[in-house]
Amino acid sequence: MKKIIILNGPNLNLLGEREKNHYGSFTLNDIEKNCKEFAKKNNLNISFHQSNIEGEIVEKIQNSRNDQNGLIINAGGYTHTSVAIHDALKIIKFPIIELHISNIYNREDFRHKSLISKVANGVICGFGANGYIMALEAMNKYLENENR
């Protein structure tokens, strides 16, 4: 069974309350539930985490390096600022997908730069909560093709 870790950064715990024009009205719990349903149907083992603390995200990345097959990360605001997360992701030897609920290129200029994109195999942005399922589908296909 393929093991995929999904990491969520700061303020994503407030989905459903904040900036609904960008993020919609769904909650992170709603997203996690949908991801777990998808994982069950597709024989995936996922772990789902959120932290507002940069160091906790770095530790999750580091700890995943030996026991996961793929990593999906929505680093929130840390996407644009965290060299530490970038450096931790560079250590990973399995596929990484960068994920954003909103289209970061339709927003403020400072959001157009991602430190994660340089180490990710792919980027999904602008599809709302559906982006998580799209990322899981893409990771599943990527891992299937990698094992052929």
N, C-alpha and C positions, 0 to 999 in steps of 0.2 A: 504494500500500500504506500503510495507516494505521500510524503509529509511536507506540508506547506505551512509556513508561518506568515501571518498577516500582521503587520505592525502599523499602528496609528499614532500620530504625534499629537502635539498640543492643541487643545480646544476642540478636538473632534468628539470628546465626551459631551460636548454641549450641542451636538447636532440636534435639530428639531427646535432649538431655541434661538440660535444665532443666525443672522444673515440668511434668512430663508430664501431671499431672491437669488443667492448664489448656491445654497446647499440644500434647499428643499425642506420639507417638514419631517422627514424620516429621522430616526434616532440611530445612534451607533448600535444599540441593542437590536433594532430592526435589521440593520445590515448584517450583524453577526448571525442572527437567526437565518437569514436568507443564505448566507455563505455556508452555514452548517448543513442546511437542507441540500444545497447543491453538492457539497462534499460527500454527503451520505449517498446520494444518487450516482455519484461518479467515482466511488471507491477511493476517496481522498481522505487523508487524516490532516485536519487543519487545526492550528492553534491561533487564537485571535487575541491581540493585546493592544492596549492603549496606554500611553503615558504622556504627561505634560513635562516630564523631566528628561532632558537630553541624555544624561548619563545612563538612565534606565533603558532607553532605546538602544544606546551603544552596547550595553551589556546583553540585551536580548539578541542583538545581531551577532555579537561575539559568541554567545552560548549556542547559537543555532548552527554554527559553522560545521559541526561534526555529526549532527543528527537530523538535518532537514534536507529535502530535495529541491526546494524552491522558496523564495522569499518575495512577498508582495509588500510594498511600503508606501503608505500615505503619510509622509513626514510632516504634513501641515506646514506651518511657517518655517520649520527647520530645513525644509527643502532648499530655501534660498540663503541660508546662513550657516549651516552646520558642517564645518570641515571635519569635525569628529565623527559624525554619522557617515559622511563620504568616505573617510579613511577606514572605518569599520566595515563598510560595504565592500571596499576594495579587497578585503581579506577573503570574502566569500568565493567559493569555487563552484557554486551552482547558480542557476538563473535567478535574476532579480527583475521584477517589474515595478516601475515607479507608477503610482496611481494618484490621481487628484479628482475630486468630485466635480469641481468647477473647471472651466477652461482657463488655466492660468495665463494664457496668452490674450484673453479678452479682458484682463483685469489690470491692475496697477503695474507700471513698468517694472518695479522691483520684483514682482512675481514672475517675470519672464525669464529670469536666470535660475537654473536649477543646478545645484551641486551634485545631485543624485543622478541626473540623466547621464553623466559621463561614465558611470559604473553600471547602469541598468541595461538589460538586454532590450527593453522596450518601455514605452510610456503610454499610459491611457489617461486621458483627461477630458472633462467636459460632459460626461455621460451620467452624472448624478450617481445615485446609489447603485445603478446598474453597472457602473464601472467596476465594482468589486466582483460581480459575477463574470464580467468580460475578462477581468484579470485572471480569475480562476480558470476559465475556459482556455485562455491563452497559455497559462502556465501548464495546464494539463496536456494540451497539444504539444507544447514545446518539449515537455518531459517524455511524452510518448515518442516523438521524433528523435530525441536524443538517444533513446534506448534501442533504436532499430539498428 
